[in-house]
Amino acid sequence: MSEVKLVATARSEFGKGAARRLRRAHQIPAVLYGHGTDPVHVALPGHETMLALKHANALFAIELDGEKTLAIAKDVQREPVRNVIEHVDLLIVTKGEKVSVEVPVVIVGESAPGTIHIVDLQTLALEAEATHLPQEIEVSIEGVQAGHTVQARDIPLPAGAVLVTDPDAIIVSITSPHATAADIAADAAVAELAAEQSAESAAEKE
């Protein structure tokens, strides 16, 4: 994903009231920090920022007072009920710099017939070049048999990326589905009910 260009404005008001006013004006409070600089409090355009944050590890080009700063989102605070973005922490980065990020795992392929897969780890921690951060990591389970697992060490990484997650961590487990006693009892109850309804229907026709 290429840089997401956002034009920011400096913030001079703080607190919950000021933040609410910004959100009513379709803006999002944010702070730029890192590289030994003082934190800079800004307001970002709400719609464009929300769309960009749907992509993991998006690279932002923040324009403030005519100057461009590269940054990535390190923390996004959301209102839990409506899932509205309340605040964004942006870490300043430079080209060539390596940063640690969490990258979502995406399962691809189908495991062997008659098996199911269980995702044990939803993200991988990687260290990668700040301006070329992966948005997702594909984990193939094509043809994997029951009883096998895919560990972090087994996953091909993008060029230049280094694994931070424990290499022995299990990402996906492949298993055979087993019916529990409760499942068997429920299936039997459904079958019995269906048989009773069928018998009643036959009796009514007579």
N, C-alpha and C positions, 0 to 999 in steps of 0.2 A: 504494500500500500504506500502510495506517495505521501508527501507531507500534506497535512490538513492545515490550510491557512486560515487563521482566525485573527480578526482585528479586535484587540482588547482595549479597554479604557481603564485608567487608574481609578482606584476607589479611595475615597477620603472618609467615608462613613462606615462604621462597623456596628456589630451587634445584630440581634435577631430582627429588630425592626427594619434596619437598613437592608438586611438580606431579603426580607419579605418584599420590600419595595422593588429590589432588583428583579426578583422572580416574577413579580407582577408586570414588570416591564420586559419580560421575556429575556432576561439575562441571568447568568449563573455566576455567583461569587467564586473566586479562585485565588490561589496564591502561587507565585513563581518563586522557587528557591533552589539553592545548590551552588556549587563552585565557589563557595566562600563569600557569596554576595548576600546582602540583606534581603529578606523576603519582600517581594513586591506584590501588593494586593491589587487584584484586577477584577474586572467584570468581563465575562465572555458572552458572545451571542448565543442565546439559549438553544435554538433549533439546530444550528450547525454543530454546536458542541455535543448535543445529545446524539445526533446521527453519527458523529465521529467516534463517540465512546461505545457504540455498539460493536466496534472492531477492537479486539484485544491488542494492546500495545501499539496503538496508533501514535504516529509521530506528528506533533503539532509544530507549526511555524507561527509563533505568536508575534503579531506586529503591534508594538506599543510605541506611540510617539515617533513613528517612522523607523524604528529599529526592530529587526527581526531576531527572535530568540527561539532556538529549538528546544522542545520539551516533550516529556512523556508523562502520562497520568500515573501517579503512584498511589493515590487514594481517591476514591469517589464516594462521597457520602450521599446516601439516598434516604428519602422519607419512606419508611417501611410499608405503609399502607398503600399509598398511591404510586410508589416507586419513582417519585420525582427527585431529580438531582438537586441536592441542596448546596454542595460545595465540592470543589475539585482541587487537589494538591498536585501541582505540576513541577516535576523535577527537570531542571535545566540540564541539557546534554550537549555534547559536541560530536562532530563527525570523528570516527575512529575510537571514541571512548567505549569501553565495555561496561554494561550495566546488568544487574541481576533482575530477572522478570519471571513471572508465572505465566506459562503458556498453556492454553486449554488443549486437552487431548480429544481427538476426534477418531472414533472407531470406524474403520473401513473394512469391507469384505464380509464374508459369511464363514462362521466356524463350521466344523464338520456336521453333516446331517444328524439330527437328534440331539444336538447340544445347545446350550445357551451360554451367553457370556455375561460376566459380572464385572463392571468397572470399579476397581478398587481405588483408583487415584484419578481425580478429574483434571489435574494440571501437573505440568512438569516445571520445576525450577531450572532455569537456564541462565548462563551468562553469555551475552551476545553483543554485537556491535550496535550502539544506540540508534543508529540511523537505518539499521537493517534487522529490526526485531521481527521474529516470526509471529504471526497472528494465531497459528494453531499448529499442532503436531499430529500427523496422521499415524495411527497405530493399526497395522493390518493384522486381522485374525483369520484371514482366508485359509480355510481348510484345517485350522488348528483342532486337534482332537481333545476330547474330554480328559481332564486331569492335568492339562498343560496350563502354564501361565506365561504371560509376557511381562518381563521385567524391564525396568528403566534402561538397563544396559543394552537391551535388545533393540532399542528403537533408533533408527537412523536419524541423526540430527542435521539441521541445516549447516551449510558451510560456515565455519568460524564460530559456531556455537559450542559451548562447553556445558556438560551436564552438572548441575548442582545437587539435584535430588539424589538420594542414596541409590547407587547403581543396582542394589539388590531389591529395591522397592518393587512390589508387584503392581502393575498397571491394570491388567485385565486377567481374569481367571475364566477358564473354559470348563464347564461342568455339564453333567447330564441332569435333566430335571427329575426330581423324585417327588412322588405324590405323598403328602403327609396323611396321617390317620384322619385328620379333619377334612382334607380334600376328598378322601375316599368316602367318608360318611356323608358329605354334602352331595356327592355324585349319586350315591345310593338313594338319598332322600328325594332328589330330583327325579330319578328313574321311577321310584315308587309312586310319586305324585302323578307322573305322566301316565303310568299304568292304571291308576285309579280313575283319572279323568277319561281315559280311553274306555274303560269298562262302563263308566256311567253313561258315556255318549252312546255306546252300543246298546245299553239297556233302554235308553230313551227311544231309540229307533225301533225297538221291538214293541 
